[in-house]
Amino acid sequence: MKKCLGLFTLAFALLFAITVKVSAVEVSVADEATLETCVATAENVCKLSADVELTHSLEVGKKVTIDLNGFDIVAKDGMTDDSLIIVLHGGTLTIKGEGSVTATNTNASARIAVKMSKAGNTAAFINENPATLVLESGTLEGTSFGISGNGNPDRVNTNVTINGGLVKGGTTGIYHPQSGALTVNGGEVTGKTGIEMRAGELTVKGGTIIGTAVPTETNANGNGTTTTGAGIAIVQHSTSLNLVANVEGGTVKGYTALYHNNTENNSEDAAAKVTLEVTGGKFEATNDGENAIYSDAKENFIEGGEFVGKVDEKFVSEDLETKVIDGVTYIGESIPENPNTGDNVVTYILIGLMSLIAFGYASNKLRKNA
């Protein structure tokens, strides 16, 4: 009987071990070889214990986390690959912790911190296995791009989510020419243009997106970026793929904060695949720029938000109220009910002073009559 009970207990334990998800394993990483081994096993947390120099791109095809832990991943002198990390289809990479992935070594070819996907997969595999990146904290910086995709058909189906941290590009913070999703919930994205969307779906719910170049300029380019000087640039690629941009929150700054243009002179049918919607957020024209919002063709796409700079009436949805308070244009539900403006503050001070004078006058008169 005891023997049967022991076998039953063992069988139950084995069944429990099979059905319960295995906890993530934390691996201490101090060099390239250990990092490559770590990312090859799903659910691993690769926690840096030293700066890591890469001699070639680190390819991530499993669900793993890199904890920078105050250290940096950089290119070794002579590296010939164009990116430090490549997230493959079927891979999910989460980056967290203080530290950086920095592709700025002038003695190496790496110019992209994280590249989304790699050429060579079949369409069926791509469709079923997205390449996914989640940035929780830390810095992704590249001489060209902090994060970049590719518009070729074997690079589509990507998911990028920015929850925190900093994404910085010498040219563009995030370059997105492929069919895929980019969601900004927090953090900061910056470059000569913060984000250039040429295909795919952009959703902005929070964070700060900054374009630093002056002025806003755009030039046709079938193989790369087109626009500088915009916080967010919405410029459909010559591939004429669907392009959707939804801004619900966050802060967008640039010589032109949000810029849409048919730079490639795509056909009317192709241009109709571009959808632009603004329901909230703050848009600020900086560096003496004029336009908070610009589009060469779209109208009635703003339903809310705060704008510092010019907002053409044709961009605002019909029948929505617009109100300017202290140089900020508020639209729709974004209009504050009881704005505490500078003018109001001055009014309140004047009323207070007048009340004090009146009170002093009345008190003095009472004393004289006493």
Sequence and secondary structure as in RCSB ss.txt:
>XXXX:A:sequence
MKKCLGLFTLAFALLFAITVKVSAVEVSVADEATLETCVATAENVCKLSADVELTHSLEVGKKVTIDLNGFDIVA
KDGMTDDSLIIVLHGGTLTIKGEGSVTATNTNASARIAVKMSKAGNTAAFINENPATLVLESGTLEGTSFGISGN
GNPDRVNTNVTINGGLVKGGTTGIYHPQSGALTVNGGEVTGKTGIEMRAGELTVKGGTIIGTAVPTETNANGNGT
TTTGAGIAIVQHSTSLNLVANVEGGTVKGYTALYHNNTENNSEDAAAKVTLEVTGGKFEATNDGENAIYSDAKEN
FIEGGEFVGKVDEKFVSEDLETKVIDGVTYIGESIPENPNTGDNVVTYILIGLMSLIAFGYASNKLRKNA
>XXXX:A:secstr
 HHHHHHHHHHHHHHHHHHS     EEEE SHHHHHHHHTSTT EEEESS EEESS EEE SEEEEE TTEEEEE
 TT  SSEEEEE TT EEEEESSEEEEE  TTS   EEEEE  TT  HHHHHHS EEEEE SSEEEESSEEEE  
 SGGG  EEEEE SSEEEESSEEEEE SSEEEEE SSEEEESEEEEESSEEEEE SSEEEE  SS EE   TTS 
 EESEEEEE   TT   EEEEE SSEEEESEEEEE  TT   HHHHTTEEEEE S EEEE TT  BSEEESS  S
 B EEEEESB  GGGB TT  EEEETTEEEEETTS SS   HHHHHHHHHHHHHHHHHHHHHHHHHHHH 
